[in-house]
Amino acid sequence: MAVELTSPEMMVDLDRYPVLDLSGEVARKVIAEARASLAATGAAELTGFVSSEGVAALVADAESLGSRAHHSEGLGTAYLEVPDFDREEGHPRRWSGHYGVSAVAYDLIPRTSPLRRIYEWDPALRLIEAVLERGPIYRYADPFGALNLAVMGEGDELQWHFDQADFVVSLAIQDATEGGDFEVAPLVRTATDERYDDVAAVLNGDRSTVVTLPMTPGTLLIFEGRHSLHRVSPIHGSALRHVGLLAYDTKPGTMGSDLLRMNRYGRTEALPEPPP
């Protein structure tokens, strides 16, 4: 029986990333290098995780799903919390910036979607788990937030912010015509030191510590954004920026709130079954 082009075994570059056997020499080297990068910079980029043929399948899938995306836009803070107006003027916890993004929720992504197939593929989960070294990880139970396709077009961006989750996993699918760069000030704060002066410098335009992660289509990114300030720069042009957001946690059963669902997806009730 032939394997479909949209199956993970056909889309993932198994020569470069032999995820079907993580005990082999190549896989152990990949994992060791990713762990070292994560420790040094808070990010591990698995470039070319999906082959060029696989990326083409993901792009076609993203284009078919784009009309199902819900757009949200507004002002967001660097800490993803309400601004703290008790702080002095210019404090990072008072800062806010513009965001605009559309998201296709998990319950709107068909089971036949190549993006969904990669997310639900155990070998990919095991590789991410091995790189993170946090013990077992689990896919979100949330029918909205477990897997998203993020769609960004003209004028969209994500403001500078820290993540509230310990780690985020994304899969780059398509670049925008212009902009849409994933910009990061790596490890600008720690668990014990907020380093507000350093954070404020970035928010005020100091780019001396900022790096751009290429996010070339096909790249799987494991990112610890709790301590690294980051943003997606403003997008221009006709081509949309497509990124898959793959949600995992170190505990099972993770769900999002109704408030988050309404803000991000425009509804709180999930579909009983994904559409065809």
N, C-alpha and C positions, 0 to 999 in steps of 0.2 A: 504493500500500500504506500503510495507516494506521500511524502510529508509536504504540507502546504507551505507556500512562501511566507505566509503570515504566522506560522508556528514559531515559537521562540527558538527551537533548534535550528531553524533556517535563517532567522533574523540576527541572532547573536553570533559574533565572530568567535567560534569555539576554539579556533587555533590560538588566538591571542588570549582568550578568556575561557579556559577549559573548565567551565563551571559544573560539568557533569561528573568531574572527579577532582575535588578540591585537595586531595592528598598528593597529587602529582607535583613534579618539580616546577612546572610552569605556573600552575595555580598557586603554589606556595610562594613563589617569587612575586606574583601579582599582588597577593594578599599582604606580603611583607612591605612592599613598596607603598601600597595604599595606606597601610597603618602608619608608616613613617611620615607620609605626607599629611595625614590627618593630625598626627601629634604635633607636627611642626607648624602647620598653617590653618588647621581646622577644616581643611577640605581635601578630599581625595577624588581626583578626576580620572575616571576610567574611559579614556578617549578611545573612540572606535569600538565601544562595547557592542553596538549594533552596526552591522555591515551597511555599505552603501545601498544594497538591494533592500535590506531591512528598513533603512531610513525612508526609502521611496514608499514602501508599504505604510509606514507610520504617517508620512505626509499625506498620502491619499486618505487615510483614515481620519486624520485631523481635519482635513478639508470637508469631509462628509459630516463630521460631528460639530463643526464650528457654529452652525445655526442653532444648536441646542444650548449654547453658552449664555449664562446670565451675566450682565455687566454690572459692576459696582464701581463707584467713584466717590471720592471725597477727600477729607484730610485725615491723616493718620500720624501718630507720634512715633518716635524712635523706639519706644518701649512697648508699643501696642497696648497702651493704657490711656486713660483720660489724662490730659495735660495737668501737671501739678502747678497750679497758679500760686501756691504758697511759696514756691521757689523764686529766687531773684530773676529779674529780666535777663534773658540770654542763657539761662540754665538749660541743659539738654532735656530735662524732663518737662520743660515748657514748650519745646520745639514741636512743630508739626509740618508736614509736607504733603504734597498732592499724590494721590494714587488713583489709578484707573486700570482695571483688569476685568476680563470676562473668564468665567469658569464653567466647564461642563462637569456636572456632578457624576459620581460613580454610578448612580442608578439610571443615568441616561446613556451610559456607554455599553453597547451590546457585548454579549459574551464572545462574539466572533471578532471583536476589535483586536488588532495586533497589540495595541498598547495594553489593553486589559489582559491579554494572554501573557504578556511579559510580567505584569504585576502579579498575576496569580500563579506564576511558574515557580515552583519550589527551589530549583537550582539558583535562580536570581536572589531569592530571599536568603538562601544559605551563604551565598557570597557576601552579601551586605552584612549579614550577621557575623561572618568571620572577620571582616574588616573592622567592624565596630568594637568587637571584643567586649560586649556588654551582657553576654549570656544570650538566651533565646530571645528572638524578636518575633512579633506577631503583626499580621496585617490588621489595620483598623477594622472594627466591626461597624463603623458608621456608614450607612448606605449613601451618604452624600460625600463625605470627605476622605474615604479610603483611597480613592484614586480620582484625580482631577486632570482634565486637559485645560491648561491655562492658555488663553488666547489674548494676545495683546496687539493692538493696531495703532494707527495714527493718534498721537497725543497721549497714549497710555504710558504709564510708568509705575514703579513701586518706590515709595519714599524710603529714605534711609531708616533702617530699623534693625533691632535684634529679634531673633526668633524666641518664642516662649517654649518651644519644644527643644529637647536636647539635640536632636538631629533631624535633618530633612534629606530626602532622596528625590532627585529629579532626573528626567531623561530629556535631553535636548533633541528637538525634532526639526524645527525650521527657524532660521534667522529672519529677523525683520530686514527690510531694505536698508534702513539706517537706524542707529541707536539700538536700544534693547540690550545694552551691555550689562553683564552681571559684575558689578563693581563691589569690591570688598576691602574693608580695613581689617586685616586679619588679627584676631585675638587682641582687640583694642581694650577690652576689659577682662577681668578675671572673676572667679567666684567670690573672691574676698576683697576686690578693689574695683570700684566702678570707673575709676579714672575719668572723671567727668571732664577735666580739662582736655584730655586727648579726644574724647568723644565730641566735645564742643568744637574742637578745631576742625574735625572732619565735616561736621554739620555746617560750619561756616565757610567751607570751601577749600580747606587745606588738603591737598591731594598727595602729600609726601608719603603717606603710609598706604595709599589706596592702590590696589592691583585689580586688573580685569581678568576674570576667569573666562577663557575662550568660549566654553559651552558650544563647541562645534557640534552640529547635528550628529547624533549617534553616541554622544558622551553621556555616561551615567555618572552623576555627581552625588557624592555622599558629603554632606555639609553640616558642620556643627556651628549653627548660626547664633547660639545663645551668647557667645562672647565675641563674635565678629560682626561689626556693623556692616550692612550691605544694602544694596539697592539695585533696581533695574532702571537704567537711564531712559529718558524719554524716547519714544519710538516715532519714526517718520517714514513715510513711503507707503506703497501699496501692499507689500508683502507682510503677512502677519507673522508674529513670533509665536511659535507653538512649543510648549514645554509640558511634558507629563510630570505630575506630582504624585509620587508613590509614598503612601503614608504607612509607617510602621511604628510600633511602640515596644517597650520592653515588658509590657504587661498586656494580657489579652483583654478584649472587650472594649477598647477605647471608642468613645462616642463624642460627638460635638454637641454643643448646646443649641437650643432652638433659636436663640439670638444670633449665634454665628451662622446658622443655616439661613435665616432670613436675610441677613446682611450679604452673605456670599452667594446664595443661590435663589433668593427671592421666594422661598417657600419653606415649609417645615414638614410637609408630608411626603414621604418617599414613595416611589412607584413600587408595586408589588413584584414586578419583574422588569428587567431591562428591556428596552424596545429592540426590535430587530434591526 
